[in-house]
Amino acid sequence: MGPDVFAHKNAVLTQWCEKEGRDPRAVRRTVNLGLALGRTRREAERKRESLTAQFGAALSFLEAGMLVGTPQEVVDRIGAYVQSGAEWIILALRAPFDLDGMQVFIDSVMPAFS
């Protein structure tokens, strides 16, 4: 789900917590997202092409719940989830694992949120 859908679901969860007498702040807000990250625009495009080969027509549905692009694009996308109420971002990694993309995430994305 994209940040806008997450924001809506987050608001619904808050409403249900309040209705049931539960403190909404006691529920950790998380989102599980795929990752296709490249150091450069061209690398990011190759990663997206790999997703197309892997998921085919389903990618148009799945991509809303993925972090796809360059480091700055991924930082901006995570920022949108944070603004929508996400406290934790969980990366959904599937084999074959993109260790280079994970290293780019560690080196170039994580520092923006520390």
N, CA, C and O atoms as CSV, one atom per row, in Angstrom:
chain,resi,resn,atom,element,x,y,z
A,1,MET,N,N,0.826,-1.177,0.000
A,1,MET,CA,C,0.000,0.000,0.000
A,1,MET,C,C,0.870,1.239,0.000
A,1,MET,O,O,1.944,1.257,0.602
A,2,GLY,N,N,0.414,2.251,-0.662
A,2,GLY,CA,C,1.136,3.515,-0.706
A,2,GLY,C,C,0.895,4.321,0.559
A,2,GLY,O,O,0.053,3.955,1.378
A,3,PRO,N,N,1.629,5.419,0.727
A,3,PRO,CA,C,1.498,6.234,1.930
A,3,PRO,C,C,0.084,6.764,2.164
A,3,PRO,O,O,-0.348,6.881,3.311
A,4,ASP,N,N,-0.636,7.083,1.097
A,4,ASP,CA,C,-1.992,7.602,1.254
A,4,ASP,C,C,-2.935,6.534,1.813
A,4,ASP,O,O,-3.756,6.829,2.682
A,5,VAL,N,N,-2.823,5.313,1.327
A,5,VAL,CA,C,-3.646,4.214,1.833
A,5,VAL,C,C,-3.233,3.894,3.270
A,5,VAL,O,O,-4.083,3.637,4.123
A,6,PHE,N,N,-1.926,3.911,3.535
A,6,PHE,CA,C,-1.452,3.677,4.891
A,6,PHE,C,C,-2.037,4.713,5.849
A,6,PHE,O,O,-2.483,4.363,6.941
A,7,ALA,N,N,-2.038,5.984,5.448
A,7,ALA,CA,C,-2.585,7.049,6.296
A,7,ALA,C,C,-4.051,6.782,6.611
A,7,ALA,O,O,-4.486,6.965,7.748
A,8,HIS,N,N,-4.808,6.354,5.616
A,8,HIS,CA,C,-6.224,6.055,5.836
A,8,HIS,C,C,-6.384,4.893,6.816
A,8,HIS,O,O,-7.165,4.984,7.764
A,9,LYS,N,N,-5.650,3.806,6.592
A,9,LYS,CA,C,-5.751,2.645,7.473
A,9,LYS,C,C,-5.277,2.986,8.885
A,9,LYS,O,O,-5.820,2.479,9.867
A,10,ASN,N,N,-4.287,3.825,8.981
A,10,ASN,CA,C,-3.787,4.277,10.272
A,10,ASN,C,C,-4.881,5.046,11.022
A,10,ASN,O,O,-5.078,4.850,12.221
A,11,ALA,N,N,-5.577,5.912,10.311
A,11,ALA,CA,C,-6.670,6.679,10.931
A,11,ALA,C,C,-7.803,5.756,11.376
A,11,ALA,O,O,-8.380,5.954,12.445
A,12,VAL,N,N,-8.119,4.765,10.574
A,12,VAL,CA,C,-9.167,3.808,10.942
A,12,VAL,C,C,-8.758,3.044,12.201
A,12,VAL,O,O,-9.578,2.842,13.097
A,13,LEU,N,N,-7.503,2.621,12.273
A,13,LEU,CA,C,-7.016,1.923,13.459
A,13,LEU,C,C,-7.142,2.811,14.696
A,13,LEU,O,O,-7.578,2.349,15.751
A,14,THR,N,N,-6.769,4.061,14.572
A,14,THR,CA,C,-6.895,4.997,15.688
A,14,THR,C,C,-8.350,5.115,16.127
A,14,THR,O,O,-8.640,5.107,17.323
A,15,GLN,N,N,-9.261,5.224,15.171
A,15,GLN,CA,C,-10.687,5.330,15.509
A,15,GLN,C,C,-11.177,4.092,16.256
A,15,GLN,O,O,-11.912,4.209,17.236
A,16,TRP,N,N,-10.772,2.910,15.798
A,16,TRP,CA,C,-11.198,1.676,16.459
A,16,TRP,C,C,-10.591,1.566,17.851
A,16,TRP,O,O,-11.260,1.115,18.781
A,17,CYS,N,N,-9.348,1.965,18.005
A,17,CYS,CA,C,-8.741,1.952,19.339
A,17,CYS,C,C,-9.534,2.841,20.289
A,17,CYS,O,O,-9.854,2.443,21.409
A,18,GLU,N,N,-9.845,4.043,19.831
A,18,GLU,CA,C,-10.602,4.972,20.664
A,18,GLU,C,C,-11.976,4.419,20.985
A,18,GLU,O,O,-12.433,4.523,22.123
A,19,LYS,N,N,-12.641,3.835,20.005
A,19,LYS,CA,C,-13.972,3.258,20.207
A,19,LYS,C,C,-13.937,2.130,21.244
A,19,LYS,O,O,-14.865,1.976,22.038
A,20,GLU,N,N,-12.853,1.347,21.227
A,20,GLU,CA,C,-12.732,0.199,22.135
A,20,GLU,C,C,-12.052,0.553,23.459
A,20,GLU,O,O,-11.833,-0.318,24.301
A,21,GLY,N,N,-11.719,1.828,23.639
A,21,GLY,CA,C,-11.113,2.268,24.888
A,21,GLY,C,C,-9.634,1.909,25.019
A,21,GLY,O,O,-9.113,1.825,26.132
A,22,ARG,N,N,-8.971,1.703,23.917
A,22,ARG,CA,C,-7.542,1.390,23.932
A,22,ARG,C,C,-6.760,2.623,23.505
A,22,ARG,O,O,-7.170,3.346,22.596
A,23,ASP,N,N,-5.654,2.852,24.154
A,23,ASP,CA,C,-4.813,3.989,23.810
A,23,ASP,C,C,-4.188,3.750,22.433
A,23,ASP,O,O,-3.394,2.820,22.289
A,24,PRO,N,N,-4.516,4.553,21.415
A,24,PRO,CA,C,-3.963,4.350,20.076
A,24,PRO,C,C,-2.438,4.440,20.036
A,24,PRO,O,O,-1.802,3.847,19.165
A,25,ARG,N,N,-1.856,5.177,20.974
A,25,ARG,CA,C,-0.395,5.300,21.008
A,25,ARG,C,C,0.282,4.014,21.452
A,25,ARG,O,O,1.495,3.866,21.300
A,26,ALA,N,N,-0.496,3.079,22.004
A,26,ALA,CA,C,0.062,1.801,22.467
A,26,ALA,C,C,0.265,0.815,21.312
A,26,ALA,O,O,0.867,-0.244,21.493
A,27,VAL,N,N,-0.234,1.164,20.134
A,27,VAL,CA,C,-0.106,0.287,18.968
A,27,VAL,C,C,1.008,0.825,18.077
A,27,VAL,O,O,0.922,1.938,17.559
A,28,ARG,N,N,2.043,0.029,17.908
A,28,ARG,CA,C,3.148,0.452,17.039
A,28,ARG,C,C,2.681,0.392,15.588
A,28,ARG,O,O,2.144,-0.621,15.141
A,29,ARG,N,N,2.887,1.473,14.864
A,29,ARG,CA,C,2.437,1.593,13.476
A,29,ARG,C,C,3.586,1.188,12.555
A,29,ARG,O,O,4.608,1.871,12.487
A,30,THR,N,N,3.408,0.077,11.852
A,30,THR,CA,C,4.451,-0.450,10.977
A,30,THR,C,C,3.912,-0.640,9.566
A,30,THR,O,O,2.705,-0.756,9.350
A,31,VAL,N,N,4.834,-0.669,8.617
A,31,VAL,CA,C,4.464,-0.970,7.235
A,31,VAL,C,C,5.565,-1.841,6.636
A,31,VAL,O,O,6.753,-1.600,6.853
A,32,ASN,N,N,5.158,-2.840,5.890
A,32,ASN,CA,C,6.044,-3.816,5.270
A,32,ASN,C,C,6.181,-3.452,3.786
A,32,ASN,O,O,5.193,-3.464,3.051
A,33,LEU,N,N,7.404,-3.129,3.344
A,33,LEU,CA,C,7.614,-2.633,1.986
A,33,LEU,C,C,8.733,-3.390,1.279
A,33,LEU,O,O,9.741,-3.742,1.891
A,34,GLY,N,N,8.545,-3.637,-0.007
A,34,GLY,CA,C,9.599,-4.204,-0.828
A,34,GLY,C,C,10.652,-3.155,-1.113
A,34,GLY,O,O,10.421,-1.962,-0.910
A,35,LEU,N,N,11.809,-3.596,-1.584
A,35,LEU,CA,C,12.918,-2.681,-1.847
A,35,LEU,C,C,13.574,-3.018,-3.184
A,35,LEU,O,O,13.943,-4.164,-3.444
A,36,ALA,N,N,13.709,-2.003,-4.016
A,36,ALA,CA,C,14.463,-2.110,-5.276
A,36,ALA,C,C,15.221,-0.794,-5.425
A,36,ALA,O,O,14.725,0.161,-6.022
A,37,LEU,N,N,16.414,-0.763,-4.880
A,37,LEU,CA,C,17.183,0.467,-4.730
A,37,LEU,C,C,18.471,0.400,-5.526
A,37,LEU,O,O,19.222,-0.572,-5.438
A,38,GLY,N,N,18.718,1.446,-6.308
A,38,GLY,CA,C,19.959,1.549,-7.070
A,38,GLY,C,C,20.719,2.798,-6.686
A,38,GLY,O,O,20.119,3.806,-6.314
A,39,ARG,N,N,22.041,2.738,-6.775
A,39,ARG,CA,C,22.872,3.904,-6.431
A,39,ARG,C,C,22.623,5.073,-7.388
A,39,ARG,O,O,22.702,6.235,-6.989
A,40,THR,N,N,22.325,4.762,-8.637
A,40,THR,CA,C,22.122,5.775,-9.664
A,40,THR,C,C,20.743,5.571,-10.302
A,40,THR,O,O,20.073,4.566,-10.064
A,41,ARG,N,N,20.343,6.543,-11.111
A,41,ARG,CA,C,19.071,6.435,-11.829
A,41,ARG,C,C,19.078,5.183,-12.709
A,41,ARG,O,O,18.093,4.446,-12.748
A,42,ARG,N,N,20.177,4.944,-13.407
A,42,ARG,CA,C,20.252,3.783,-14.302
A,42,ARG,C,C,20.165,2.474,-13.524
A,42,ARG,O,O,19.462,1.554,-13.941
A,43,GLU,N,N,20.867,2.381,-12.405
A,43,GLU,CA,C,20.778,1.175,-11.570
A,43,GLU,C,C,19.350,0.970,-11.075
A,43,GLU,O,O,18.840,-0.150,-11.070
A,44,ALA,N,N,18.720,2.047,-10.666
A,44,ALA,CA,C,17.340,1.956,-10.181
A,44,ALA,C,C,16.416,1.473,-11.302
A,44,ALA,O,O,15.515,0.670,-11.059
A,45,GLU,N,N,16.633,1.950,-12.509
A,45,GLU,CA,C,15.824,1.498,-13.639
A,45,GLU,C,C,16.033,0.009,-13.907
A,45,GLU,O,O,15.079,-0.704,-14.220
A,46,ARG,N,N,17.270,-0.462,-13.787
A,46,ARG,CA,C,17.536,-1.903,-13.962
A,46,ARG,C,C,16.845,-2.726,-12.880
A,46,ARG,O,O,16.330,-3.811,-13.153
A,47,LYS,N,N,16.834,-2.214,-11.667
A,47,LYS,CA,C,16.155,-2.932,-10.578
A,47,LYS,C,C,14.650,-3.010,-10.869
A,47,LYS,O,O,14.022,-4.044,-10.642
A,48,ARG,N,N,14.084,-1.920,-11.368
A,48,ARG,CA,C,12.658,-1.935,-11.697
A,48,ARG,C,C,12.384,-2.910,-12.838
A,48,ARG,O,O,11.371,-3.609,-12.821
A,49,GLU,N,N,13.269,-2.964,-13.824
A,49,GLU,CA,C,13.126,-3.929,-14.920
A,49,GLU,C,C,13.146,-5.363,-14.387
A,49,GLU,O,O,12.418,-6.221,-14.885
A,50,SER,N,N,13.967,-5.618,-13.390
A,50,SER,CA,C,14.006,-6.946,-12.761
A,50,SER,C,C,12.680,-7.258,-12.076
A,50,SER,O,O,12.200,-8.390,-12.117
A,51,LEU,N,N,12.098,-6.244,-11.448
A,51,LEU,CA,C,10.788,-6.441,-10.818
A,51,LEU,C,C,9.726,-6.776,-11.862
A,51,LEU,O,O,8.866,-7.628,-11.638
A,52,THR,N,N,9.798,-6.104,-12.990
A,52,THR,CA,C,8.856,-6.375,-14.075
A,52,THR,C,C,8.998,-7.812,-14.550
A,52,THR,O,O,8.000,-8.498,-14.774
A,53,ALA,N,N,10.238,-8.270,-14.705
A,53,ALA,CA,C,10.465,-9.655,-15.130
A,53,ALA,C,C,9.973,-10.640,-14.073
A,53,ALA,O,O,9.452,-11.704,-14.407
A,54,GLN,N,N,10.138,-10.290,-12.811
A,54,GLN,CA,C,9.745,-11.188,-11.722
A,54,GLN,C,C,8.236,-11.233,-11.519
A,54,GLN,O,O,7.671,-12.310,-11.329
A,55,PHE,N,N,7.577,-10.076,-11.558
A,55,PHE,CA,C,6.157,-10.005,-11.191
A,55,PHE,C,C,5.211,-9.801,-12.366
A,55,PHE,O,O,4.004,-9.992,-12.219
A,56,GLY,N,N,5.726,-9.421,-13.514
A,56,GLY,CA,C,4.887,-9.206,-14.682
A,56,GLY,C,C,3.816,-8.160,-14.443
A,56,GLY,O,O,4.081,-7.108,-13.859
A,57,ALA,N,N,2.609,-8.450,-14.894
A,57,ALA,CA,C,1.498,-7.498,-14.789
A,57,ALA,C,C,1.134,-7.178,-13.345
A,57,ALA,O,O,0.550,-6.128,-13.078
A,58,ALA,N,N,1.463,-8.055,-12.419
A,58,ALA,CA,C,1.142,-7.823,-11.006
A,58,ALA,C,C,1.941,-6.662,-10.417
A,58,ALA,O,O,1.570,-6.120,-9.376
A,59,LEU,N,N,3.039,-6.275,-11.079
A,59,LEU,CA,C,3.860,-5.191,-10.542
A,59,LEU,C,C,3.069,-3.901,-10.398
A,59,LEU,O,O,3.293,-3.152,-9.447
A,60,SER,N,N,2.164,-3.623,-11.302
A,60,SER,CA,C,1.392,-2.382,-11.204
A,60,SER,C,C,0.595,-2.325,-9.905
A,60,SER,O,O,0.360,-1.241,-9.371
A,61,PHE,N,N,0.182,-3.466,-9.398
A,61,PHE,CA,C,-0.527,-3.544,-8.122
A,61,PHE,C,C,0.450,-3.512,-6.947
A,61,PHE,O,O,0.198,-2.839,-5.948
A,62,LEU,N,N,1.554,-4.232,-7.064
A,62,LEU,CA,C,2.498,-4.398,-5.960
A,62,LEU,C,C,3.383,-3.179,-5.723
A,62,LEU,O,O,3.793,-2.925,-4.590
A,63,GLU,N,N,3.679,-2.431,-6.766
A,63,GLU,CA,C,4.659,-1.348,-6.662
A,63,GLU,C,C,4.257,-0.264,-5.667
A,63,GLU,O,O,5.124,0.421,-5.124
A,64,ALA,N,N,2.974,-0.099,-5.423
A,64,ALA,CA,C,2.545,0.898,-4.434
A,64,ALA,C,C,3.135,0.607,-3.063
A,64,ALA,O,O,3.333,1.525,-2.267
A,65,GLY,N,N,3.416,-0.660,-2.780
A,65,GLY,CA,C,3.984,-1.062,-1.503
A,65,GLY,C,C,5.464,-1.356,-1.577
A,65,GLY,O,O,5.969,-2.213,-0.852
A,66,MET,N,N,6.165,-0.648,-2.453
A,66,MET,CA,C,7.598,-0.876,-2.603
A,66,MET,C,C,8.357,0.444,-2.560
A,66,MET,O,O,7.831,1.507,-2.887
A,67,LEU,N,N,9.596,0.333,-2.150
A,67,LEU,CA,C,10.531,1.447,-2.198
A,67,LEU,C,C,11.406,1.212,-3.422
A,67,LEU,O,O,12.326,0.394,-3.395
A,68,VAL,N,N,11.110,1.938,-4.493
A,68,VAL,CA,C,11.802,1.731,-5.767
A,68,VAL,C,C,12.440,3.046,-6.188
A,68,VAL,O,O,11.781,4.086,-6.209
A,69,GLY,N,N,13.726,2.995,-6.522
A,69,GLY,CA,C,14.357,4.194,-7.042
A,69,GLY,C,C,15.757,4.402,-6.529
A,69,GLY,O,O,16.443,3.464,-6.123
A,70,THR,N,N,16.167,5.659,-6.556
A,70,THR,CA,C,17.488,6.077,-6.079
A,70,THR,C,C,17.412,6.296,-4.566
A,70,THR,O,O,16.318,6.328,-4.001
A,71,PRO,N,N,18.557,6.447,-3.912
A,71,PRO,CA,C,18.511,6.688,-2.471
A,71,PRO,C,C,17.618,7.873,-2.073
A,71,PRO,O,O,16.836,7.767,-1.128
A,72,GLN,N,N,17.730,8.986,-2.783
A,72,GLN,CA,C,16.904,10.141,-2.403
A,72,GLN,C,C,15.418,9.865,-2.606
A,72,GLN,O,O,14.592,10.297,-1.802
A,73,GLU,N,N,15.074,9.151,-3.671
A,73,GLU,CA,C,13.664,8.808,-3.894
A,73,GLU,C,C,13.137,7.901,-2.773
A,73,GLU,O,O,11.998,8.045,-2.329
A,74,VAL,N,N,13.976,6.973,-2.329
A,74,VAL,CA,C,13.564,6.080,-1.248
A,74,VAL,C,C,13.457,6.850,0.069
A,74,VAL,O,O,12.530,6.610,0.844
A,75,VAL,N,N,14.381,7.763,0.334
A,75,VAL,CA,C,14.289,8.615,1.526
A,75,VAL,C,C,12.985,9.400,1.495
A,75,VAL,O,O,12.276,9.465,2.500
A,76,ASP,N,N,12.665,9.992,0.356
A,76,ASP,CA,C,11.426,10.772,0.233
A,76,ASP,C,C,10.197,9.898,0.445
A,76,ASP,O,O,9.244,10.311,1.106
A,77,ARG,N,N,10.218,8.698,-0.111
A,77,ARG,CA,C,9.076,7.776,0.014
A,77,ARG,C,C,8.896,7.346,1.467
A,77,ARG,O,O,7.776,7.327,1.977
A,78,ILE,N,N,9.998,7.003,2.135
A,78,ILE,CA,C,9.900,6.648,3.552
A,78,ILE,C,C,9.372,7.838,4.346
A,78,ILE,O,O,8.552,7.674,5.249
A,79,GLY,N,N,9.843,9.032,4.008
A,79,GLY,CA,C,9.345,10.238,4.670
A,79,GLY,C,C,7.838,10.379,4.541
A,79,GLY,O,O,7.172,10.815,5.480
A,80,ALA,N,N,7.296,10.015,3.386
A,80,ALA,CA,C,5.841,10.074,3.192
A,80,ALA,C,C,5.136,9.076,4.115
A,80,ALA,O,O,4.070,9.376,4.653
A,81,TYR,N,N,5.722,7.904,4.298
A,81,TYR,CA,C,5.130,6.932,5.236
A,81,TYR,C,C,5.219,7.440,6.670
A,81,TYR,O,O,4.276,7.281,7.446
A,82,VAL,N,N,6.341,8.045,7.022
A,82,VAL,CA,C,6.493,8.590,8.370
A,82,VAL,C,C,5.448,9.681,8.599
A,82,VAL,O,O,4.833,9.725,9.664
A,83,GLN,N,N,5.239,10.556,7.623
A,83,GLN,CA,C,4.220,11.600,7.742
A,83,GLN,C,C,2.819,11.008,7.855
A,83,GLN,O,O,1.916,11.629,8.417
A,84,SER,N,N,2.647,9.800,7.316
A,84,SER,CA,C,1.348,9.115,7.377
A,84,SER,C,C,1.187,8.314,8.666
A,84,SER,O,O,0.163,7.663,8.874
A,85,GLY,N,N,2.203,8.362,9.532
A,85,GLY,CA,C,2.087,7.724,10.841
A,85,GLY,C,C,2.941,6.492,11.057
A,85,GLY,O,O,2.884,5.902,12.135
A,86,ALA,N,N,3.732,6.078,10.077
A,86,ALA,CA,C,4.566,4.881,10.252
A,86,ALA,C,C,5.676,5.165,11.263
A,86,ALA,O,O,6.373,6.176,11.187
A,87,GLU,N,N,5.812,4.252,12.198
A,87,GLU,CA,C,6.895,4.342,13.179
A,87,GLU,C,C,8.047,3.419,12.800
A,87,GLU,O,O,9.208,3.717,13.082
A,88,TRP,N,N,7.731,2.325,12.176
A,88,TRP,CA,C,8.736,1.359,11.720
A,88,TRP,C,C,8.485,1.043,10.264
A,88,TRP,O,O,7.340,0.903,9.832
A,89,ILE,N,N,9.565,0.930,9.512
A,89,ILE,CA,C,9.507,0.455,8.137
A,89,ILE,C,C,10.155,-0.927,8.143
A,89,ILE,O,O,11.306,-1.067,8.554
A,90,ILE,N,N,9.441,-1.925,7.700
A,90,ILE,CA,C,9.965,-3.283,7.621
A,90,ILE,C,C,10.217,-3.583,6.152
A,90,ILE,O,O,9.320,-3.452,5.319
A,91,LEU,N,N,11.445,-3.988,5.839
A,91,LEU,CA,C,11.787,-4.305,4.457
A,91,LEU,C,C,11.439,-5.754,4.165
A,91,LEU,O,O,11.878,-6.663,4.869
A,92,ALA,N,N,10.654,-5.960,3.129
A,92,ALA,CA,C,10.274,-7.301,2.686
A,92,ALA,C,C,11.273,-7.728,1.615
A,92,ALA,O,O,11.163,-7.333,0.454
A,93,LEU,N,N,12.229,-8.524,2.013
A,93,LEU,CA,C,13.265,-8.969,1.085
A,93,LEU,C,C,12.994,-10.403,0.687
A,93,LEU,O,O,12.713,-11.254,1.531
A,94,ARG,N,N,13.081,-10.661,-0.599
A,94,ARG,CA,C,12.836,-12.005,-1.118
A,94,ARG,C,C,14.020,-12.451,-1.960
A,94,ARG,O,O,14.698,-11.640,-2.591
A,95,ALA,N,N,14.251,-13.740,-1.957
A,95,ALA,CA,C,15.333,-14.308,-2.768
A,95,ALA,C,C,15.001,-14.130,-4.244
A,95,ALA,O,O,13.835,-14.218,-4.629
A,96,PRO,N,N,15.989,-13.885,-5.058
A,96,PRO,CA,C,17.390,-13.736,-4.703
A,96,PRO,C,C,17.632,-12.381,-4.042
A,96,PRO,O,O,17.178,-11.352,-4.543
A,97,PHE,N,N,18.340,-12.382,-2.931
A,97,PHE,CA,C,18.536,-11.175,-2.145
A,97,PHE,C,C,19.475,-10.201,-2.845
A,97,PHE,O,O,20.517,-10.589,-3.373
A,98,ASP,N,N,19.090,-8.945,-2.840
A,98,ASP,CA,C,19.877,-7.880,-3.451
A,98,ASP,C,C,20.776,-7.274,-2.369
A,98,ASP,O,O,20.428,-6.266,-1.753
A,99,LEU,N,N,21.923,-7.894,-2.148
A,99,LEU,CA,C,22.824,-7.439,-1.093
A,99,LEU,C,C,23.384,-6.055,-1.389
A,99,LEU,O,O,23.604,-5.268,-0.469
A,100,ASP,N,N,23.616,-5.750,-2.662
A,100,ASP,CA,C,24.102,-4.417,-3.020
A,100,ASP,C,C,23.050,-3.361,-2.686
A,100,ASP,O,O,23.370,-2.306,-2.136
A,101,GLY,N,N,21.801,-3.651,-3.020
A,101,GLY,CA,C,20.720,-2.717,-2.689
A,101,GLY,C,C,20.591,-2.507,-1.185
A,101,GLY,O,O,20.318,-1.395,-0.733
A,102,MET,N,N,20.787,-3.574,-0.406
A,102,MET,CA,C,20.739,-3.443,1.052
A,102,MET,C,C,21.883,-2.569,1.540
A,102,MET,O,O,21.703,-1.757,2.448
A,103,GLN,N,N,23.061,-2.729,0.940
A,103,GLN,CA,C,24.192,-1.901,1.354
A,103,GLN,C,C,23.944,-0.435,1.030
A,103,GLN,O,O,24.285,0.443,1.822
A,104,VAL,N,N,23.354,-0.168,-0.125
A,104,VAL,CA,C,22.992,1.210,-0.478
A,104,VAL,C,C,21.987,1.747,0.530
A,104,VAL,O,O,22.081,2.903,0.941
A,105,PHE,N,N,21.028,0.923,0.933
A,105,PHE,CA,C,20.042,1.333,1.931
A,105,PHE,C,C,20.744,1.696,3.246
A,105,PHE,O,O,20.459,2.733,3.844
A,106,ILE,N,N,21.651,0.844,3.679
A,106,ILE,CA,C,22.373,1.079,4.939
A,106,ILE,C,C,23.209,2.353,4.844
A,106,ILE,O,O,23.208,3.175,5.761
A,107,ASP,N,N,23.921,2.510,3.731
A,107,ASP,CA,C,24.851,3.632,3.580
A,107,ASP,C,C,24.170,4.960,3.271
A,107,ASP,O,O,24.605,6.006,3.754
A,108,SER,N,N,23.110,4.927,2.474
A,108,SER,CA,C,22.567,6.167,1.915
A,108,SER,C,C,21.163,6.523,2.376
A,108,SER,O,O,20.764,7.683,2.270
A,109,VAL,N,N,20.403,5.561,2.884
A,109,VAL,CA,C,19.025,5.838,3.293
A,109,VAL,C,C,18.914,5.926,4.816
A,109,VAL,O,O,18.366,6.889,5.352
A,110,MET,N,N,19.433,4.922,5.495
A,110,MET,CA,C,19.292,4.891,6.957
A,110,MET,C,C,19.825,6.151,7.655
A,110,MET,O,O,19.194,6.608,8.609
A,111,PRO,N,N,20.954,6.734,7.228
A,111,PRO,CA,C,21.433,7.939,7.920
A,111,PRO,C,C,20.434,9.092,7.902
A,111,PRO,O,O,20.478,9.954,8.780
A,112,ALA,N,N,19.545,9.122,6.931
A,112,ALA,CA,C,18.552,10.200,6.868
A,112,ALA,C,C,17.529,10.094,7.990
A,112,ALA,O,O,16.800,11.050,8.253
A,113,PHE,N,N,17.467,8.937,8.659
A,113,PHE,CA,C,16.458,8.726,9.690
A,113,PHE,C,C,17.053,8.408,11.056
A,113,PHE,O,O,16.350,7.923,11.942
A,114,SER,N,N,18.344,8.678,11.231
A,114,SER,CA,C,18.952,8.390,12.529
A,114,SER,C,C,19.006,9.623,13.409
A,114,SER,O,O,19.489,9.554,14.539
